[in-house]
Amino acid sequence: MIHDNFAFHKTPEVKAWLERRPRFKLHFTPTSASWLNPVERFLAEIT
């Protein structure tokens, strides 16, 4: 799964969830890489 660096994605609950599902791996986008996030691109267009 690809995630931004939001703090929630690194909580103990998320880590425990991932430990129970070893086939899932988290990959984090670089800091200040909003162009990789489709929601950020959408919000940029409407603002």
RABEL-V395835 format. One record per residue. N is the residue number from 1. RES is the residue in one small letter. PSI is psi in whole degrees, 0 to 359 (none if undefined). BURIAL is b if it has 16 or more other ideal C-beta (glycine too) atoms within 10 Angstrom, else e. D_FIRST is the distance of its C-alpha to the first C-alpha in Angstrom with 1 decimal. Layout:
n=<N N>
res=<RES RES>
psi=<PSI PSI>
burial=<BURIAL BURIAL>
d_first=<D_FIRST D_FIRST>
This chain:
n=<1 2 3 4 5 6 7 8 9 10 11 12 13 14 15 16 17 18 19 20 21 22 23 24 25 26 27 28 29 30 31 32 33 34 35 36 37 38 39 40 41 42 43 44 45 46 47>
res=<m i h d n f a f h k t p e v k a w l e r r p r f k l h f t p t s a s w l n p v e r f l a e i t>
psi=<143 127 156 181 27 136 327 327 354 18 161 326 317 318 319 319 316 324 327 349 76 343 346 135 139 136 126 138 154 154 143 35 49 337 344 348 114 325 318 320 319 313 325 325 327 356 none>
burial=<e e e b e e e e e e e e e e e e e e e e e e e e e e e e e e e e e e e e e e e e e e e e e e e>
d_first=<0.0 3.8 6.4 10.1 12.4 13.7 15.4 14.3 10.8 12.9 15.5 17.0 16.0 12.2 13.0 15.3 12.9 10.6 13.9 15.0 12.0 12.0 10.3 6.8 6.0 4.9 6.0 8.4 10.5 14.1 16.5 18.5 16.1 16.4 17.0 13.3 12.7 14.4 15.8 17.4 18.9 20.3 21.8 23.3 25.1 26.6 27.9>
